[in-house]
Amino acid sequence: MNKRFLYSLLLMAGGLFVSCDPDKVDDIDFDVNLRNNAQEVYVGDEVVFDFSGNPDYIVFYSGEDGKKYANKDRLKVEVESMKLSYTIKQQYTEPPYQNRASIHIYISENFNGAYTADGINKATWVELSGTEEGQLKVPTCTGSNVRAETVSDEADFSTYKDKKFFLAFRYETPEAPELNKDQPRIDVQPLTLVKEVEGSIITMTNPSKEFGFNYVYLKGKTQKNYGADDSKLLFQPKETQNEEIDVWAISQQMDAASVAPDQGEPIKALDMKSPSYSYTYKSPGEYTVTFVASNTNMWNSESAVKEMKITVKERVE
């Protein structure tokens, strides 16, 4: 083959490879508008957003708490105030356990996270509950044959808004040799930690998933009928007659200033046809709605961000 002809073929092939880049993604062509240019939006109404262009993916941020695009990378916040509140219900309290506290509330700033007897003993625990002025109330079933009592209280926790700490509930009862019955049942429900952050309210109410309570059994043969679930802490000794009980429920480390980044909702994927999207607001207010559109492959990405402000009003009948 003629060398000059072969050289020309190689140049042509090279030009084809240069002009066709398999790693390149398409430029973004995307816009969004309120359907019918809606001027008034009310709580409970279906708000319809119409799209133009055809990006591969769209993520929607409603502008509500926890769903703000501006906070998608936020990990720390400035806590303005914090409050702890709870209700403790005590039942089936026999005379040896009346006129005394069987549940105590503690806080520690130096617990090492080892949910063992040794871990508890090495930490400094400050008792928050008691009968003195300023201490948190707990049931004592004080009086003649008072077998049940429900106590609710709250405390300003702003002292701990910039600190890391562990919260603990300790169930402690003495041995009662003359009694052939179980110790009292105690339910902590609800338990709520409320933080005011940048004008918004963040509420924690789940003892298992949000507080992360773990139980430590220091005294008592069995570990039946204790536990943290989505709504309560339960202390209900079973088959423990004539035993001294000492059981702790200790939270995970609490860091009030630490927050999870706000999340958007994916509303379009590559194989979905989404010419519009509908959303309903449940509370009045002014919201910055954000749509993030993107074209993406393994090597490159192109994106476009579209924002609009929506004022949601309370409907007056």
C-alpha positions as CSV (number, residue, x, y, z in Angstrom):
1,M,0.0,0.0,0.0
2,N,1.2,3.5,-0.8
3,K,2.8,5.0,2.3
4,R,1.2,8.5,1.6
5,F,-2.3,6.9,1.2
6,L,-1.8,5.0,4.5
7,Y,-0.8,8.1,6.3
8,S,-3.9,9.9,5.0
9,L,-6.1,7.1,6.4
10,L,-4.5,7.4,9.8
11,L,-5.1,11.1,9.9
12,M,-8.7,10.6,9.0
13,A,-9.2,8.0,11.7
14,G,-7.6,10.2,14.2
15,G,-9.9,13.0,13.3
16,L,-12.9,10.8,13.8
17,F,-11.7,9.8,17.3
18,V,-11.1,13.4,18.3
19,S,-14.5,14.6,17.0
20,C,-16.4,11.8,18.8
21,D,-15.7,11.9,22.6
22,P,-17.5,9.0,24.3
23,D,-16.9,10.6,27.8
24,K,-18.7,13.9,27.0
25,V,-22.2,14.5,28.3
26,D,-24.9,16.7,26.7
27,D,-25.2,20.3,27.7
28,I,-28.1,21.0,30.1
29,D,-31.3,22.4,28.6
30,F,-33.7,22.8,31.5
31,D,-36.3,25.2,32.9
32,V,-39.2,25.0,35.3
33,N,-42.3,27.1,35.8
34,L,-45.4,27.0,38.0
35,R,-48.3,25.7,36.0
36,N,-50.7,28.4,34.9
37,N,-48.3,31.0,36.6
38,A,-50.1,30.3,39.8
39,Q,-50.0,33.4,41.9
40,E,-51.7,32.1,45.1
41,V,-50.7,28.8,46.7
42,Y,-52.6,27.5,49.8
43,V,-51.9,24.8,52.3
44,G,-53.2,21.5,51.0
45,D,-53.3,22.5,47.4
46,E,-51.4,20.5,44.7
47,V,-48.6,22.7,43.3
48,V,-47.6,21.6,39.8
49,F,-44.2,22.4,38.4
50,D,-43.8,22.0,34.6
51,F,-40.4,21.2,33.1
52,S,-38.9,22.1,29.7
53,G,-35.7,20.4,28.3
54,N,-34.8,16.9,29.0
55,P,-32.1,16.3,31.6
56,D,-31.3,12.8,32.6
57,Y,-31.9,13.4,36.4
58,I,-33.8,15.9,38.5
59,V,-33.7,16.3,42.3
60,F,-36.3,18.4,44.1
61,Y,-35.8,20.5,47.3
62,S,-39.1,21.7,48.7
63,G,-37.5,24.4,50.9
64,E,-39.1,23.0,54.1
65,D,-37.0,22.2,57.2
66,G,-34.6,19.4,56.3
67,K,-35.2,19.9,52.6
68,K,-33.3,23.1,51.8
69,Y,-30.8,23.2,49.0
70,A,-28.7,25.8,50.8
71,N,-28.2,23.3,53.6
72,K,-27.2,20.3,51.5
73,D,-23.6,20.4,52.7
74,R,-24.3,21.6,56.2
75,L,-22.9,19.5,59.1
76,K,-22.8,22.0,61.9
77,V,-25.3,24.6,63.1
78,E,-25.5,27.2,65.8
79,V,-28.0,26.1,68.4
80,E,-29.9,29.0,69.9
81,S,-31.7,27.1,72.7
82,M,-32.5,23.5,73.7
83,K,-35.1,21.9,76.0
84,L,-35.6,18.4,77.3
85,S,-39.1,17.2,78.3
86,Y,-40.5,13.8,79.4
87,T,-43.3,11.9,81.0
88,I,-42.5,9.0,83.4
89,K,-45.3,6.6,84.4
90,Q,-44.7,4.2,87.3
91,Q,-47.1,1.3,88.0
92,Y,-47.5,-1.8,90.3
93,T,-45.5,-0.2,93.1
94,E,-45.6,-2.4,96.2
95,P,-44.9,-0.9,99.7
96,P,-41.1,-1.6,99.7
97,Y,-40.8,0.6,96.6
98,Q,-43.1,3.4,97.7
99,N,-42.0,6.7,99.1
100,R,-38.7,6.6,97.1
101,A,-37.4,7.1,93.6
102,S,-36.8,4.0,91.5
103,I,-35.8,6.0,88.4
104,H,-33.0,8.6,88.2
105,I,-31.8,10.9,85.4
106,Y,-28.1,11.5,84.8
107,I,-25.9,13.3,82.3
108,S,-22.2,12.8,81.5
109,E,-19.8,14.7,79.4
110,N,-16.9,12.1,79.7
111,F,-18.5,8.7,79.3
112,N,-16.3,6.8,76.8
113,G,-19.1,5.1,75.0
114,A,-18.4,1.6,76.5
115,Y,-21.8,0.3,77.5
116,T,-20.4,-1.8,80.3
117,A,-20.2,-1.6,84.1
118,D,-16.6,-0.5,83.8
119,G,-17.5,2.2,81.3
120,I,-20.2,3.5,83.6
121,N,-17.9,3.5,86.6
122,K,-15.1,5.4,84.9
123,A,-17.5,8.2,83.8
124,T,-18.6,11.2,85.8
125,W,-22.4,11.3,86.1
126,V,-24.3,14.3,87.3
127,E,-27.8,13.5,88.6
128,L,-30.4,15.8,87.2
129,S,-33.4,14.3,89.1
130,G,-34.4,14.7,92.7
131,T,-36.8,16.3,95.1
132,E,-34.9,19.6,95.6
133,E,-35.8,22.9,93.8
134,G,-34.5,22.9,90.3
135,Q,-34.1,19.2,90.0
136,L,-36.1,17.1,87.5
137,K,-39.1,15.3,88.9
138,V,-39.5,11.6,88.9
139,P,-42.2,9.4,90.5
140,T,-41.8,8.5,94.1
141,C,-45.3,7.0,94.9
142,T,-45.3,8.9,98.2
143,G,-48.2,8.4,100.5
144,S,-50.2,5.5,101.9
145,N,-50.2,2.6,99.5
146,V,-49.7,4.8,96.4
147,R,-49.1,2.2,93.7
148,A,-49.0,4.4,90.6
149,E,-47.8,7.9,89.7
150,T,-47.2,9.8,86.4
151,V,-44.8,12.7,86.4
152,S,-44.0,15.2,83.6
153,D,-41.3,17.8,83.6
154,E,-39.0,19.8,81.4
155,A,-35.6,21.4,81.7
156,D,-33.7,24.1,79.8
157,F,-30.8,22.2,78.3
158,S,-29.2,25.3,76.7
159,T,-26.1,24.7,78.9
160,Y,-25.3,21.7,76.7
161,K,-26.1,23.2,73.3
162,D,-22.4,23.5,72.4
163,K,-21.3,20.4,74.2
164,K,-21.2,16.6,73.6
165,F,-23.0,14.6,76.3
166,F,-24.7,11.3,77.2
167,L,-28.2,11.1,78.8
168,A,-29.0,8.2,81.1
169,F,-32.0,6.8,82.9
170,R,-31.1,4.5,85.8
171,Y,-33.6,2.0,87.3
172,E,-32.6,1.1,90.8
173,T,-34.5,-0.8,93.4
174,P,-33.4,-2.5,96.6
175,E,-33.9,-6.2,97.5
176,A,-37.2,-6.8,99.3
177,P,-37.0,-10.3,100.9
178,E,-40.4,-10.1,102.4
179,L,-42.1,-9.4,99.0
180,N,-42.8,-12.2,96.5
181,K,-43.7,-9.8,93.7
182,D,-41.9,-8.0,90.9
183,Q,-40.5,-4.5,91.1
184,P,-42.5,-1.5,89.6
185,R,-42.9,-1.0,85.9
186,I,-41.6,2.3,84.6
187,D,-42.3,3.8,81.1
188,V,-40.5,6.9,79.9
189,Q,-42.9,8.2,77.3
190,P,-42.7,10.6,75.6
191,L,-39.1,11.8,75.7
192,T,-38.4,14.9,73.7
193,L,-35.4,17.1,72.9
194,V,-36.2,20.3,71.1
195,K,-33.5,22.5,69.5
196,E,-34.0,25.9,68.1
197,V,-31.6,26.3,65.1
198,E,-31.4,29.4,62.9
199,G,-35.1,30.1,63.5
200,S,-36.2,26.6,62.9
201,I,-37.3,23.9,65.4
202,I,-35.7,20.5,65.4
203,T,-37.4,17.9,67.5
204,M,-36.1,14.5,68.6
205,T,-38.6,12.0,70.0
206,N,-37.4,8.5,69.1
207,P,-35.6,6.8,71.9
208,S,-34.2,4.0,69.7
209,K,-33.3,5.7,66.4
210,E,-32.6,9.3,67.4
211,F,-31.4,9.0,71.0
212,G,-29.8,5.6,70.4
213,F,-30.4,4.3,73.9
214,N,-28.5,1.1,75.0
215,Y,-29.2,-0.9,78.2
216,V,-26.5,-1.9,80.7
217,Y,-27.5,-4.5,83.3
218,L,-25.5,-4.1,86.5
219,K,-27.7,-6.0,88.9
220,G,-30.5,-8.4,88.4
221,K,-30.5,-12.0,87.0
222,T,-32.7,-11.4,83.9
223,Q,-32.8,-8.9,81.1
224,K,-36.5,-9.4,80.2
225,N,-38.9,-6.6,79.5
226,Y,-36.4,-3.8,79.1
227,G,-35.8,-1.9,75.9
228,A,-36.0,1.2,73.8
229,D,-38.4,1.4,70.9
230,D,-39.6,4.2,68.6
231,S,-41.7,5.8,71.3
232,K,-40.6,4.8,74.8
233,L,-38.0,3.5,77.3
234,L,-39.3,0.5,79.2
235,F,-38.1,-0.8,82.6
236,Q,-40.2,-3.8,83.7
237,P,-38.4,-6.4,85.8
238,K,-39.7,-9.9,85.5
239,E,-38.9,-12.9,87.6
240,T,-36.7,-10.8,89.8
241,Q,-38.3,-11.2,93.2
242,N,-36.0,-10.7,96.2
243,E,-33.3,-9.2,94.0
244,E,-31.6,-5.8,93.9
245,I,-32.0,-4.2,90.5
246,D,-29.6,-1.7,88.8
247,V,-30.2,-1.2,85.1
248,W,-29.1,1.8,83.0
249,A,-30.4,3.1,79.7
250,I,-27.7,5.3,78.2
251,S,-28.1,7.4,75.0
252,Q,-25.6,7.6,72.2
253,Q,-23.3,10.7,72.3
254,M,-25.5,13.7,71.8
255,D,-24.0,16.6,69.8
256,A,-26.7,19.3,69.5
257,A,-24.7,21.4,67.0
258,S,-24.3,18.4,64.7
259,V,-26.9,17.9,62.0
260,A,-27.4,15.7,58.9
261,P,-27.2,17.5,55.6
262,D,-30.6,18.4,54.1
263,Q,-31.8,16.0,51.5
264,G,-33.5,16.4,48.1
265,E,-35.9,14.1,46.6
266,P,-35.0,12.4,43.3
267,I,-38.0,12.9,41.0
268,K,-36.6,11.9,37.6
269,A,-34.1,9.2,36.6
270,L,-32.7,8.3,33.2
271,D,-35.5,6.0,32.2
272,M,-38.4,8.1,33.5
273,K,-40.5,10.6,31.6
274,S,-41.2,13.5,33.9
275,P,-42.7,16.6,32.1
276,S,-44.0,17.8,35.5
277,Y,-44.0,17.3,39.2
278,S,-46.7,17.9,41.9
279,Y,-46.1,18.7,45.6
280,T,-48.4,19.7,48.5
281,Y,-47.3,21.9,51.3
282,K,-48.8,21.2,54.8
283,S,-47.7,24.4,56.5
284,P,-47.9,28.1,55.5
285,G,-44.7,30.0,54.9
286,E,-42.2,31.3,52.4
287,Y,-40.2,28.5,50.7
288,T,-37.3,28.6,48.3
289,V,-38.0,25.7,45.9
290,T,-34.9,24.3,44.1
291,F,-34.6,21.9,41.2
292,V,-31.2,20.4,40.4
293,A,-31.1,18.9,36.9
294,S,-28.1,17.0,35.6
295,N,-26.7,14.9,32.7
296,T,-24.2,12.4,34.0
297,N,-22.1,9.5,33.0
298,M,-19.2,7.7,34.6
299,W,-16.7,10.4,33.8
300,N,-18.4,13.7,33.5
301,S,-21.4,15.7,34.7
302,E,-23.3,18.8,33.7
303,S,-25.9,20.4,36.0
304,A,-28.2,23.3,36.3
305,V,-29.9,24.7,39.4
306,K,-33.3,26.5,39.1
307,E,-34.8,28.2,42.2
308,M,-38.1,30.0,42.8
309,K,-39.8,31.4,45.9
310,I,-43.3,30.3,46.8
311,T,-45.5,31.8,49.5
312,V,-47.9,29.3,50.9
313,K,-51.0,30.7,52.6
314,E,-53.5,29.4,55.1
315,R,-56.9,29.1,53.5
316,V,-59.5,31.2,55.3
317,E,-63.0,29.8,55.0
